[in-house]
């Protein structure tokens, strides 16, 4: 299965120049803890991903240290050059990248490196567990059919 077939296409993005308080407000309004930082590109929906920012980044690096969030921008705190996967990559590759990088969400890029979506470990688990459940039910049905024939 390819990453592009299960990733979330609705991505919450921000520009690097906005202040962290505004970024946190976007997270709150959209009920997300992960923002993809993009440089807008003409004639594209989202733009090119240049970083990511999480609610944990804000809490650990700003709030817990008593820093002034209004004085900082997304660019000051974002993780630059984030790990990404291509929409055509297999799920196994995305899972390997997540494990290697110690993250549970990855931006998904498409043509020319433009943002296509976001894949989360939760999305992958839902699919993989669903496939496992289908396999178990297949075995159970086979056993039932065999028992009826005896």
mmCIF file of the C-alpha atoms, coordinates in Angstrom:
data_MODEL
# 
_entry.id   MODEL 
# 
loop_
_atom_site.group_PDB 
_atom_site.id 
_atom_site.type_symbol 
_atom_site.label_atom_id 
_atom_site.label_alt_id 
_atom_site.label_comp_id 
_atom_site.label_asym_id 
_atom_site.label_entity_id 
_atom_site.label_seq_id 
_atom_site.pdbx_PDB_ins_code 
_atom_site.Cartn_x 
_atom_site.Cartn_y 
_atom_site.Cartn_z 
_atom_site.occupancy 
_atom_site.B_iso_or_equiv 
_atom_site.pdbx_formal_charge 
_atom_site.auth_seq_id 
_atom_site.auth_comp_id 
_atom_site.auth_asym_id 
_atom_site.auth_atom_id 
_atom_site.pdbx_PDB_model_num 
ATOM 1   C CA . UNK A 1 1   ? 0.000   0.000   0.000  1.00 0.00 ? 1   UNK A CA 1 
ATOM 2   C CA . UNK A 1 2   ? 1.269   3.467   -0.880 1.00 0.00 ? 2   UNK A CA 1 
ATOM 3   C CA . UNK A 1 3   ? 1.524   6.362   1.566  1.00 0.00 ? 3   UNK A CA 1 
ATOM 4   C CA . UNK A 1 4   ? -0.550  8.621   -0.694 1.00 0.00 ? 4   UNK A CA 1 
ATOM 5   C CA . UNK A 1 5   ? -3.537  6.292   -0.464 1.00 0.00 ? 5   UNK A CA 1 
ATOM 6   C CA . UNK A 1 6   ? -3.963  6.699   3.300  1.00 0.00 ? 6   UNK A CA 1 
ATOM 7   C CA . UNK A 1 7   ? -2.340  10.012  4.227  1.00 0.00 ? 7   UNK A CA 1 
ATOM 8   C CA . UNK A 1 8   ? -4.500  12.891  5.334  1.00 0.00 ? 8   UNK A CA 1 
ATOM 9   C CA . UNK A 1 9   ? -4.848  15.391  2.538  1.00 0.00 ? 9   UNK A CA 1 
ATOM 10  C CA . UNK A 1 10  ? -6.149  18.197  4.771  1.00 0.00 ? 10  UNK A CA 1 
ATOM 11  C CA . UNK A 1 11  ? -2.963  19.656  6.191  1.00 0.00 ? 11  UNK A CA 1 
ATOM 12  C CA . UNK A 1 12  ? -2.696  22.579  8.566  1.00 0.00 ? 12  UNK A CA 1 
ATOM 13  C CA . UNK A 1 13  ? 0.173   24.778  7.432  1.00 0.00 ? 13  UNK A CA 1 
ATOM 14  C CA . UNK A 1 14  ? 1.807   27.991  8.583  1.00 0.00 ? 14  UNK A CA 1 
ATOM 15  C CA . UNK A 1 15  ? 4.322   30.411  7.166  1.00 0.00 ? 15  UNK A CA 1 
ATOM 16  C CA . UNK A 1 16  ? 7.715   30.677  8.869  1.00 0.00 ? 16  UNK A CA 1 
ATOM 17  C CA . UNK A 1 17  ? 7.333   34.368  9.711  1.00 0.00 ? 17  UNK A CA 1 
ATOM 18  C CA . UNK A 1 18  ? 4.278   34.156  12.012 1.00 0.00 ? 18  UNK A CA 1 
ATOM 19  C CA . UNK A 1 19  ? 4.749   34.437  15.771 1.00 0.00 ? 19  UNK A CA 1 
ATOM 20  C CA . UNK A 1 20  ? 4.488   31.374  18.010 1.00 0.00 ? 20  UNK A CA 1 
ATOM 21  C CA . UNK A 1 21  ? 1.368   32.594  19.789 1.00 0.00 ? 21  UNK A CA 1 
ATOM 22  C CA . UNK A 1 22  ? -0.432  32.751  16.436 1.00 0.00 ? 22  UNK A CA 1 
ATOM 23  C CA . UNK A 1 23  ? 0.871   29.279  15.563 1.00 0.00 ? 23  UNK A CA 1 
ATOM 24  C CA . UNK A 1 24  ? -0.410  27.930  18.882 1.00 0.00 ? 24  UNK A CA 1 
ATOM 25  C CA . UNK A 1 25  ? -3.792  29.565  18.231 1.00 0.00 ? 25  UNK A CA 1 
ATOM 26  C CA . UNK A 1 26  ? -3.952  27.839  14.845 1.00 0.00 ? 26  UNK A CA 1 
ATOM 27  C CA . UNK A 1 27  ? -3.218  24.509  16.554 1.00 0.00 ? 27  UNK A CA 1 
ATOM 28  C CA . UNK A 1 28  ? -5.991  25.144  19.064 1.00 0.00 ? 28  UNK A CA 1 
ATOM 29  C CA . UNK A 1 29  ? -8.551  26.237  16.462 1.00 0.00 ? 29  UNK A CA 1 
ATOM 30  C CA . UNK A 1 30  ? -7.791  23.319  14.133 1.00 0.00 ? 30  UNK A CA 1 
ATOM 31  C CA . UNK A 1 31  ? -7.376  20.749  16.946 1.00 0.00 ? 31  UNK A CA 1 
ATOM 32  C CA . UNK A 1 32  ? -3.918  19.651  15.803 1.00 0.00 ? 32  UNK A CA 1 
ATOM 33  C CA . UNK A 1 33  ? -0.543  19.343  17.464 1.00 0.00 ? 33  UNK A CA 1 
ATOM 34  C CA . UNK A 1 34  ? 1.509   19.351  14.261 1.00 0.00 ? 34  UNK A CA 1 
ATOM 35  C CA . UNK A 1 35  ? 1.987   22.123  11.721 1.00 0.00 ? 35  UNK A CA 1 
ATOM 36  C CA . UNK A 1 36  ? 3.827   21.893  8.441  1.00 0.00 ? 36  UNK A CA 1 
ATOM 37  C CA . UNK A 1 37  ? 5.781   25.059  7.752  1.00 0.00 ? 37  UNK A CA 1 
ATOM 38  C CA . UNK A 1 38  ? 5.667   25.936  4.073  1.00 0.00 ? 38  UNK A CA 1 
ATOM 39  C CA . UNK A 1 39  ? 7.052   28.442  1.659  1.00 0.00 ? 39  UNK A CA 1 
ATOM 40  C CA . UNK A 1 40  ? 4.101   29.315  -0.546 1.00 0.00 ? 40  UNK A CA 1 
ATOM 41  C CA . UNK A 1 41  ? 4.517   28.416  -4.205 1.00 0.00 ? 41  UNK A CA 1 
ATOM 42  C CA . UNK A 1 42  ? 2.398   30.013  -6.927 1.00 0.00 ? 42  UNK A CA 1 
ATOM 43  C CA . UNK A 1 43  ? -0.325  27.761  -8.321 1.00 0.00 ? 43  UNK A CA 1 
ATOM 44  C CA . UNK A 1 44  ? -0.055  25.096  -5.616 1.00 0.00 ? 44  UNK A CA 1 
ATOM 45  C CA . UNK A 1 45  ? -2.444  24.246  -2.820 1.00 0.00 ? 45  UNK A CA 1 
ATOM 46  C CA . UNK A 1 46  ? 0.046   24.157  0.046  1.00 0.00 ? 46  UNK A CA 1 
ATOM 47  C CA . UNK A 1 47  ? 3.560   24.961  -1.102 1.00 0.00 ? 47  UNK A CA 1 
ATOM 48  C CA . UNK A 1 48  ? 6.909   23.380  -0.370 1.00 0.00 ? 48  UNK A CA 1 
ATOM 49  C CA . UNK A 1 49  ? 7.507   22.074  3.173  1.00 0.00 ? 49  UNK A CA 1 
ATOM 50  C CA . UNK A 1 50  ? 10.540  23.639  4.849  1.00 0.00 ? 50  UNK A CA 1 
ATOM 51  C CA . UNK A 1 51  ? 9.936   22.603  8.440  1.00 0.00 ? 51  UNK A CA 1 
ATOM 52  C CA . UNK A 1 52  ? 7.559   21.247  11.058 1.00 0.00 ? 52  UNK A CA 1 
ATOM 53  C CA . UNK A 1 53  ? 6.397   22.555  14.408 1.00 0.00 ? 53  UNK A CA 1 
ATOM 54  C CA . UNK A 1 54  ? 4.694   20.599  17.179 1.00 0.00 ? 54  UNK A CA 1 
ATOM 55  C CA . UNK A 1 55  ? 2.809   21.649  20.270 1.00 0.00 ? 55  UNK A CA 1 
ATOM 56  C CA . UNK A 1 56  ? 5.507   19.831  22.251 1.00 0.00 ? 56  UNK A CA 1 
ATOM 57  C CA . UNK A 1 57  ? 8.190   22.005  20.630 1.00 0.00 ? 57  UNK A CA 1 
ATOM 58  C CA . UNK A 1 58  ? 6.369   25.086  21.904 1.00 0.00 ? 58  UNK A CA 1 
ATOM 59  C CA . UNK A 1 59  ? 5.834   23.725  25.411 1.00 0.00 ? 59  UNK A CA 1 
ATOM 60  C CA . UNK A 1 60  ? 9.341   22.334  25.949 1.00 0.00 ? 60  UNK A CA 1 
ATOM 61  C CA . UNK A 1 61  ? 11.361  25.064  24.250 1.00 0.00 ? 61  UNK A CA 1 
ATOM 62  C CA . UNK A 1 62  ? 9.304   28.155  25.020 1.00 0.00 ? 62  UNK A CA 1 
ATOM 63  C CA . UNK A 1 63  ? 6.695   27.785  27.765 1.00 0.00 ? 63  UNK A CA 1 
ATOM 64  C CA . UNK A 1 64  ? 8.807   25.625  30.103 1.00 0.00 ? 64  UNK A CA 1 
ATOM 65  C CA . UNK A 1 65  ? 11.697  28.069  29.782 1.00 0.00 ? 65  UNK A CA 1 
ATOM 66  C CA . UNK A 1 66  ? 9.556   31.149  30.310 1.00 0.00 ? 66  UNK A CA 1 
ATOM 67  C CA . UNK A 1 67  ? 10.480  32.606  26.913 1.00 0.00 ? 67  UNK A CA 1 
ATOM 68  C CA . UNK A 1 68  ? 8.351   35.260  25.248 1.00 0.00 ? 68  UNK A CA 1 
ATOM 69  C CA . UNK A 1 69  ? 6.366   33.420  22.572 1.00 0.00 ? 69  UNK A CA 1 
ATOM 70  C CA . UNK A 1 70  ? 5.299   36.701  20.960 1.00 0.00 ? 70  UNK A CA 1 
ATOM 71  C CA . UNK A 1 71  ? 8.928   37.621  20.397 1.00 0.00 ? 71  UNK A CA 1 
ATOM 72  C CA . UNK A 1 72  ? 9.641   34.362  18.572 1.00 0.00 ? 72  UNK A CA 1 
ATOM 73  C CA . UNK A 1 73  ? 8.545   33.242  15.128 1.00 0.00 ? 73  UNK A CA 1 
ATOM 74  C CA . UNK A 1 74  ? 7.808   29.795  13.772 1.00 0.00 ? 74  UNK A CA 1 
ATOM 75  C CA . UNK A 1 75  ? 11.152  29.954  11.927 1.00 0.00 ? 75  UNK A CA 1 
ATOM 76  C CA . UNK A 1 76  ? 12.949  30.383  15.264 1.00 0.00 ? 76  UNK A CA 1 
ATOM 77  C CA . UNK A 1 77  ? 11.638  27.082  16.595 1.00 0.00 ? 77  UNK A CA 1 
ATOM 78  C CA . UNK A 1 78  ? 10.652  24.837  13.680 1.00 0.00 ? 78  UNK A CA 1 
ATOM 79  C CA . UNK A 1 79  ? 12.542  21.682  12.850 1.00 0.00 ? 79  UNK A CA 1 
ATOM 80  C CA . UNK A 1 80  ? 14.202  22.483  9.554  1.00 0.00 ? 80  UNK A CA 1 
ATOM 81  C CA . UNK A 1 81  ? 14.660  19.887  6.826  1.00 0.00 ? 81  UNK A CA 1 
ATOM 82  C CA . UNK A 1 82  ? 12.090  17.498  8.290  1.00 0.00 ? 82  UNK A CA 1 
ATOM 83  C CA . UNK A 1 83  ? 12.025  13.859  7.323  1.00 0.00 ? 83  UNK A CA 1 
ATOM 84  C CA . UNK A 1 84  ? 9.445   13.402  4.577  1.00 0.00 ? 84  UNK A CA 1 
ATOM 85  C CA . UNK A 1 85  ? 8.046   10.623  2.438  1.00 0.00 ? 85  UNK A CA 1 
ATOM 86  C CA . UNK A 1 86  ? 6.813   10.608  -1.118 1.00 0.00 ? 86  UNK A CA 1 
ATOM 87  C CA . UNK A 1 87  ? 3.182   9.841   -1.855 1.00 0.00 ? 87  UNK A CA 1 
ATOM 88  C CA . UNK A 1 88  ? 4.330   6.838   -3.932 1.00 0.00 ? 88  UNK A CA 1 
ATOM 89  C CA . UNK A 1 89  ? 6.445   5.331   -1.132 1.00 0.00 ? 89  UNK A CA 1 
ATOM 90  C CA . UNK A 1 90  ? 5.228   2.110   0.497  1.00 0.00 ? 90  UNK A CA 1 
ATOM 91  C CA . UNK A 1 91  ? 3.907   2.263   4.064  1.00 0.00 ? 91  UNK A CA 1 
ATOM 92  C CA . UNK A 1 92  ? 6.875   0.198   5.221  1.00 0.00 ? 92  UNK A CA 1 
ATOM 93  C CA . UNK A 1 93  ? 9.244   2.953   4.141  1.00 0.00 ? 93  UNK A CA 1 
ATOM 94  C CA . UNK A 1 94  ? 7.250   5.593   6.038  1.00 0.00 ? 94  UNK A CA 1 
ATOM 95  C CA . UNK A 1 95  ? 7.229   3.403   9.136  1.00 0.00 ? 95  UNK A CA 1 
ATOM 96  C CA . UNK A 1 96  ? 10.989  2.832   8.855  1.00 0.00 ? 96  UNK A CA 1 
ATOM 97  C CA . UNK A 1 97  ? 11.564  6.599   8.521  1.00 0.00 ? 97  UNK A CA 1 
ATOM 98  C CA . UNK A 1 98  ? 9.382   7.297   11.561 1.00 0.00 ? 98  UNK A CA 1 
ATOM 99  C CA . UNK A 1 99  ? 11.264  4.738   13.629 1.00 0.00 ? 99  UNK A CA 1 
ATOM 100 C CA . UNK A 1 100 ? 14.680  5.986   12.488 1.00 0.00 ? 100 UNK A CA 1 
ATOM 101 C CA . UNK A 1 101 ? 13.826  9.641   13.159 1.00 0.00 ? 101 UNK A CA 1 
ATOM 102 C CA . UNK A 1 102 ? 11.795  9.064   16.337 1.00 0.00 ? 102 UNK A CA 1 
ATOM 103 C CA . UNK A 1 103 ? 8.694   10.851  15.026 1.00 0.00 ? 103 UNK A CA 1 
ATOM 104 C CA . UNK A 1 104 ? 5.077   9.818   14.584 1.00 0.00 ? 104 UNK A CA 1 
ATOM 105 C CA . UNK A 1 105 ? 4.062   12.182  11.780 1.00 0.00 ? 105 UNK A CA 1 
ATOM 106 C CA . UNK A 1 106 ? 5.641   12.911  8.433  1.00 0.00 ? 106 UNK A CA 1 
ATOM 107 C CA . UNK A 1 107 ? 4.856   15.395  5.699  1.00 0.00 ? 107 UNK A CA 1 
ATOM 108 C CA . UNK A 1 108 ? 4.039   13.632  2.450  1.00 0.00 ? 108 UNK A CA 1 
ATOM 109 C CA . UNK A 1 109 ? 5.268   15.234  -0.749 1.00 0.00 ? 109 UNK A CA 1 
ATOM 110 C CA . UNK A 1 110 ? 4.189   14.767  -4.312 1.00 0.00 ? 110 UNK A CA 1 
ATOM 111 C CA . UNK A 1 111 ? 5.284   16.197  -7.607 1.00 0.00 ? 111 UNK A CA 1 
ATOM 112 C CA . UNK A 1 112 ? 8.272   18.540  -7.462 1.00 0.00 ? 112 UNK A CA 1 
ATOM 113 C CA . UNK A 1 113 ? 8.433   18.233  -3.672 1.00 0.00 ? 113 UNK A CA 1 
ATOM 114 C CA . UNK A 1 114 ? 5.149   20.025  -3.052 1.00 0.00 ? 114 UNK A CA 1 
ATOM 115 C CA . UNK A 1 115 ? 3.171   19.161  0.075  1.00 0.00 ? 115 UNK A CA 1 
ATOM 116 C CA . UNK A 1 116 ? 0.639   16.417  -0.642 1.00 0.00 ? 116 UNK A CA 1 
ATOM 117 C CA . UNK A 1 117 ? -0.502  15.434  2.852  1.00 0.00 ? 117 UNK A CA 1 
ATOM 118 C CA . UNK A 1 118 ? 0.560   14.159  6.266  1.00 0.00 ? 118 UNK A CA 1 
ATOM 119 C CA . UNK A 1 119 ? 0.898   10.551  7.386  1.00 0.00 ? 119 UNK A CA 1 
ATOM 120 C CA . UNK A 1 120 ? 0.604   9.756   11.084 1.00 0.00 ? 120 UNK A CA 1 
ATOM 121 C CA . UNK A 1 121 ? 1.421   6.561   12.905 1.00 0.00 ? 121 UNK A CA 1 
ATOM 122 C CA . UNK A 1 122 ? -2.249  6.460   13.949 1.00 0.00 ? 122 UNK A CA 1 
ATOM 123 C CA . UNK A 1 123 ? -3.308  6.344   10.286 1.00 0.00 ? 123 UNK A CA 1 
ATOM 124 C CA . UNK A 1 124 ? -0.899  3.510   9.572  1.00 0.00 ? 124 UNK A CA 1 
ATOM 125 C CA . UNK A 1 125 ? -1.991  1.510   12.617 1.00 0.00 ? 125 UNK A CA 1 
ATOM 126 C CA . UNK A 1 126 ? -5.648  1.802   11.621 1.00 0.00 ? 126 UNK A CA 1 
ATOM 127 C CA . UNK A 1 127 ? -4.880  0.353   8.191  1.00 0.00 ? 127 UNK A CA 1 
ATOM 128 C CA . UNK A 1 128 ? -2.480  -2.337  9.404  1.00 0.00 ? 128 UNK A CA 1 
ATOM 129 C CA . UNK A 1 129 ? -4.774  -3.446  12.231 1.00 0.00 ? 129 UNK A CA 1 
ATOM 130 C CA . UNK A 1 130 ? -7.695  -3.491  9.821  1.00 0.00 ? 130 UNK A CA 1 
ATOM 131 C CA . UNK A 1 131 ? -5.751  -5.759  7.469  1.00 0.00 ? 131 UNK A CA 1 
ATOM 132 C CA . UNK A 1 132 ? -4.797  -8.020  10.379 1.00 0.00 ? 132 UNK A CA 1 
ATOM 133 C CA . UNK A 1 133 ? -8.424  -8.191  11.453 1.00 0.00 ? 133 UNK A CA 1 
ATOM 134 C CA . UNK A 1 134 ? -9.462  -9.082  7.893  1.00 0.00 ? 134 UNK A CA 1 
ATOM 135 C CA . UNK A 1 135 ? -6.906  -11.915 7.847  1.00 0.00 ? 135 UNK A CA 1 
ATOM 136 C CA . UNK A 1 136 ? -8.142  -13.289 11.189 1.00 0.00 ? 136 UNK A CA 1 
ATOM 137 C CA . UNK A 1 137 ? -11.766 -13.145 10.010 1.00 0.00 ? 137 UNK A CA 1 
ATOM 138 C CA . UNK A 1 138 ? -10.791 -14.965 6.816  1.00 0.00 ? 138 UNK A CA 1 
ATOM 139 C CA . UNK A 1 139 ? -9.272  -17.766 8.875  1.00 0.00 ? 139 UNK A CA 1 
ATOM 140 C CA . UNK A 1 140 ? -12.359 -17.951 11.108 1.00 0.00 ? 140 UNK A CA 1 
ATOM 141 C CA . UNK A 1 141 ? -14.663 -18.088 8.094  1.00 0.00 ? 141 UNK A CA 1 
ATOM 142 C CA . UNK A 1 142 ? -12.555 -20.855 6.591  1.00 0.00 ? 142 UNK A CA 1 
ATOM 143 C CA . UNK A 1 143 ? -12.843 -22.825 9.842  1.00 0.00 ? 143 UNK A CA 1 
ATOM 144 C CA . UNK A 1 144 ? -16.635 -22.306 9.942  1.00 0.00 ? 144 UNK A CA 1 
ATOM 145 C CA . UNK A 1 145 ? -17.021 -23.419 6.345  1.00 0.00 ? 145 UNK A CA 1 
ATOM 146 C CA . UNK A 1 146 ? -14.902 -26.490 6.974  1.00 0.00 ? 146 UNK A CA 1 
ATOM 147 C CA . UNK A 1 147 ? -16.945 -27.363 10.098 1.00 0.00 ? 147 UNK A CA 1 
ATOM 148 C CA . UNK A 1 148 ? -20.207 -27.099 8.087  1.00 0.00 ? 148 UNK A CA 1 
ATOM 149 C CA . UNK A 1 149 ? -18.874 -29.501 5.476  1.00 0.00 ? 149 UNK A CA 1 
ATOM 150 C CA . UNK A 1 150 ? -18.076 -32.208 8.055  1.00 0.00 ? 150 UNK A CA 1 
# 
